Amino acid sequence: MPKADIPRCNVYKCKRKSKLRGVCQGCYQAMWQKVKAGATTWEYLVEHGFALKLTPGRRREGAFSHAFRLHLDKVKSSENEDLKSRFSLFKGESDG
Protein backbone atom coordinates (compact mmCIF):
# COMPACT_ATOMS: atom_id res chain seq x y z
CA MET A 1 0.00 0.00 0.00
CA PRO A 2 1.47 3.39 -0.95
CA LYS A 3 2.31 5.64 1.99
CA ALA A 4 -0.33 8.22 0.95
CA ASP A 5 -3.10 5.57 1.17
CA ILE A 6 -2.43 4.71 4.84
CA PRO A 7 -5.12 6.33 6.99
CA ARG A 8 -3.70 8.76 9.53
CA CYS A 9 -4.92 9.66 13.01
CA ASN A 10 -7.81 12.19 13.13
CA VAL A 11 -6.21 14.12 16.00
CA TYR A 12 -4.71 17.48 15.00
CA LYS A 13 -0.96 17.30 14.28
CA CYS A 14 -0.76 13.57 15.06
CA LYS A 15 1.08 11.84 12.20
CA ARG A 16 0.69 8.24 13.36
CA LYS A 17 -1.30 5.54 11.58
CA SER A 18 -4.93 5.16 12.69
CA LYS A 19 -5.91 1.89 14.34
CA LEU A 20 -9.39 2.21 15.84
CA ARG A 21 -12.15 4.82 15.54
CA GLY A 22 -9.95 6.77 13.13
CA VAL A 23 -7.21 7.48 15.67
CA CYS A 24 -3.84 5.98 16.56
CA GLN A 25 -3.28 3.69 19.54
CA GLY A 26 -1.91 6.47 21.78
CA CYS A 27 -4.71 8.93 21.05
CA TYR A 28 -7.32 6.17 21.44
CA GLN A 29 -5.96 5.25 24.87
CA ALA A 30 -5.97 8.92 25.94
CA MET A 31 -9.60 9.24 24.78
CA TRP A 32 -10.56 5.99 26.46
CA GLN A 33 -9.08 7.21 29.75
CA LYS A 34 -11.14 10.43 29.51
CA VAL A 35 -14.30 8.42 28.79
CA LYS A 36 -13.53 6.02 31.64
CA ALA A 37 -12.99 8.94 34.04
CA GLY A 38 -16.34 10.42 33.01
CA ALA A 39 -14.81 13.58 31.52
CA THR A 40 -16.43 12.92 28.12
CA THR A 41 -18.35 10.29 26.13
CA TRP A 42 -17.68 8.49 22.87
CA GLU A 43 -20.80 10.13 21.46
CA TYR A 44 -19.36 13.59 22.19
CA LEU A 45 -15.99 12.69 20.64
CA VAL A 46 -17.69 11.34 17.50
CA GLU A 47 -20.05 14.33 17.25
CA HIS A 48 -17.13 16.79 17.40
CA GLY A 49 -14.93 14.87 14.94
CA PHE A 50 -12.30 13.57 17.34
CA ALA A 51 -13.15 9.91 16.74
CA LEU A 52 -15.17 7.87 14.28
CA LYS A 53 -18.31 5.96 15.13
CA LEU A 54 -17.73 2.26 15.79
CA THR A 55 -18.81 0.15 12.87
CA PRO A 56 -20.53 -3.18 13.50
CA GLY A 57 -18.57 -6.25 12.66
CA ARG A 58 -15.96 -8.61 13.95
CA ARG A 59 -13.96 -7.34 16.87
CA ARG A 60 -10.30 -7.04 16.01
CA GLU A 61 -7.92 -9.27 17.94
CA GLY A 62 -4.43 -8.40 18.96
CA ALA A 63 -1.62 -10.71 17.84
CA PHE A 64 -1.35 -12.39 21.24
CA SER A 65 -5.11 -12.96 21.57
CA HIS A 66 -5.24 -14.47 18.09
CA ALA A 67 -2.23 -16.74 18.71
CA PHE A 68 -3.59 -17.84 22.09
CA ARG A 69 -7.02 -18.64 20.60
CA LEU A 70 -5.35 -20.74 17.90
CA HIS A 71 -3.31 -22.52 20.58
CA LEU A 72 -6.47 -23.32 22.58
CA ASP A 73 -8.19 -24.62 19.44
CA LYS A 74 -5.19 -26.88 18.78
CA VAL A 75 -5.16 -28.15 22.38
CA LYS A 76 -8.90 -28.88 22.30
CA SER A 77 -8.50 -30.70 18.99
CA SER A 78 -5.65 -32.88 20.29
CA GLU A 79 -7.61 -33.64 23.50
CA ASN A 80 -10.59 -34.72 21.40
CA GLU A 81 -8.39 -36.97 19.27
CA ASP A 82 -6.88 -38.48 22.43
CA LEU A 83 -10.35 -39.22 23.83
CA LYS A 84 -11.49 -40.73 20.53
CA SER A 85 -8.48 -43.05 20.47
CA ARG A 86 -9.24 -44.27 24.02
CA PHE A 87 -12.80 -45.38 23.34
CA SER A 88 -13.67 -48.01 20.74
CA LEU A 89 -17.15 -46.51 20.21
CA PHE A 90 -15.56 -43.57 18.46
CA LYS A 91 -13.60 -45.87 16.15
CA GLY A 92 -16.76 -47.31 14.69
CA GLU A 93 -16.43 -50.65 16.47
CA SER A 94 -19.53 -52.10 18.08
CA ASP A 95 -19.77 -53.81 21.44
CA GLY A 96 -21.59 -56.74 20.16
Backbone hydrogen bonds in HBPLUS format (Angstrom, degrees):
<---DONOR---> <-ACCEPTOR-->    atom                        ^
c    i                          cat <-CA-CA->   ^        H-A-AA   ^      H-
h    n   atom  resd res      DA  || num        DHA   H-A  angle D-A-AA Bond
n    s   type  num  typ     dist DA aas  dist angle  dist       angle   num
A0005-ASP N   A0002-PRO O   2.96 MM   3  5.49 145.0  2.09 115.1 124.9     1
A0006-ILE N   A0003-LYS O   3.37 MM   3  5.61 159.8  2.41 106.5 112.1     2
A0018-SER N   A0007-PRO O   3.04 MM  11  5.82 168.0  2.05 131.8 135.6     3
A0009-CYS N   A0016-ARG O   2.93 MM   7  5.81 153.6  2.00 173.2 167.6     4
A0010-ASN N   A0022-GLY O   2.88 MM  12  5.83 139.7  2.04 145.7 158.6     5
A0014-CYS N   A0011-VAL O   3.04 MM   3  5.55 163.1  2.07 136.2 137.1     6
A0019-LYS N   A0023-VAL O   2.75 MM   4  5.89 173.0  1.75 135.0 133.0     7
A0020-LEU N   A0023-VAL O   3.24 MM   3  5.71 153.7  2.31 160.7 161.4     8
A0023-VAL N   A0020-LEU O   3.14 MM   3  5.71 168.3  2.16 118.9 122.5     9
A0052-LEU N   A0021-ARG O   2.69 MM  31  4.47 158.2  1.74 123.1 127.6    10
A0028-TYR N   A0024-CYS O   2.90 MM   4  5.99 156.9  1.96 151.8 159.2    11
A0029-GLN N   A0025-GLN O   2.96 MM   4  6.17 160.6  2.00 149.4 154.1    12
A0030-ALA N   A0026-GLY O   3.06 MM   4  6.30 154.6  2.13 144.4 151.4    13
A0031-MET N   A0027-CYS O   2.92 MM   4  6.16 157.4  1.97 147.9 154.0    14
A0032-TRP N   A0028-TYR O   2.78 MM   4  5.99 162.4  1.81 154.0 159.5    15
A0033-GLN N   A0029-GLN O   2.95 MM   4  6.11 154.1  2.02 144.8 151.0    16
A0034-LYS N   A0030-ALA O   3.18 MM   4  6.46 153.3  2.25 142.0 148.6    17
A0035-VAL N   A0031-MET O   2.90 MM   4  6.24 156.6  1.96 154.2 161.3    18
A0036-LYS N   A0032-TRP O   2.79 MM   4  5.97 163.5  1.82 151.8 156.9    19
A0037-ALA N   A0033-GLN O   2.91 MM   4  6.06 149.2  2.01 143.1 151.1    20
A0039-ALA N   A0034-LYS O   2.92 MM   5  5.24 138.8  2.10 164.0 161.4    21
A0038-GLY N   A0035-VAL O   3.03 MM   3  5.09 148.6  2.13 101.1 111.0    22
A0045-LEU N   A0041-THR O   3.13 MM   4  6.44 164.2  2.15 149.9 153.8    23
A0046-VAL N   A0042-TRP O   2.87 MM   4  6.07 158.5  1.92 153.6 159.1    24
A0047-GLU N   A0043-GLU O   2.86 MM   4  5.99 166.1  1.88 150.4 154.9    25
A0048-HIS N   A0044-TYR O   3.02 MM   4  6.17 148.4  2.12 149.7 156.8    26
A0050-PHE N   A0045-LEU O   2.82 MM   5  5.03 139.4  1.99 161.4 159.9    27
A0051-ALA N   A0045-LEU O   3.31 MM   6  5.57 152.1  2.39 113.1 113.1    28
A0049-GLY N   A0046-VAL O   3.11 MM   3  5.17 166.0  2.13 109.4 112.3    29
A0066-HIS N   A0062-GLY O   3.01 MM   4  6.18 163.7  2.03 157.3 161.8    30
A0067-ALA N   A0063-ALA O   2.97 MM   4  6.12 167.3  1.98 150.7 154.4    31
A0068-PHE N   A0064-PHE O   2.80 MM   4  5.95 162.4  1.83 157.0 162.2    32
A0069-ARG N   A0065-SER O   2.94 MM   4  6.07 156.3  2.00 145.0 151.4    33
A0070-LEU N   A0066-HIS O   3.01 MM   4  6.28 159.2  2.05 150.7 156.2    34
A0071-HIS N   A0067-ALA O   2.92 MM   4  6.17 151.9  2.00 144.5 152.8    35
A0072-LEU N   A0068-PHE O   2.90 MM   4  6.20 159.6  1.94 151.2 155.8    36
A0073-ASP N   A0069-ARG O   2.95 MM   4  6.20 156.9  2.00 148.5 155.0    37
A0074-LYS N   A0070-LEU O   2.97 MM   4  6.20 152.7  2.05 145.4 152.7    38
A0075-VAL N   A0071-HIS O   2.89 MM   4  6.20 157.7  1.94 152.7 159.0    39
A0076-LYS N   A0072-LEU O   2.88 MM   4  6.08 168.0  1.90 153.8 156.8    40
A0077-SER N   A0073-ASP O   2.98 MM   4  6.11 155.0  2.04 142.3 149.4    41
A0078-SER N   A0074-LYS O   2.94 MM   4  6.20 160.7  1.98 150.5 155.1    42
A0079-GLU N   A0075-VAL O   2.89 MM   4  6.11 153.8  1.96 151.7 159.4    43
A0080-ASN N   A0076-LYS O   2.94 MM   4  6.14 154.9  2.00 146.4 153.1    44
A0081-GLU N   A0077-SER O   2.99 MM   4  6.27 155.6  2.06 147.7 154.2    45
A0082-ASP N   A0078-SER O   2.96 MM   4  6.12 150.3  2.04 141.3 149.4    46
A0083-LEU N   A0079-GLU O   2.95 MM   4  6.23 157.8  2.00 149.1 154.5    47
A0084-LYS N   A0080-ASN O   2.93 MM   4  6.14 159.1  1.97 148.1 154.2    48
A0085-SER N   A0081-GLU O   3.01 MM   4  6.20 151.2  2.10 143.9 150.9    49
A0086-ARG N   A0082-ASP O   3.24 MM   4  6.46 130.8  2.49 137.9 149.9    50
A0086-ARG N   A0083-LEU O   3.12 MM   3  5.18 136.3  2.32  97.9 110.1    51
A0090-PHE N   A0087-PHE O   3.26 MM   3  5.89 144.5  2.39 112.3 119.7    52
A0091-LYS N   A0088-SER O   2.92 MM   3  5.06 145.8  2.04 103.9 114.8    53
A0093-GLU N   A0088-SER O   3.42 MM   5  5.73 153.6  2.50 158.9 152.0    54
A0092-GLY N   A0089-LEU O   3.46 MM   3  5.60 163.8  2.49 101.6 105.7    55
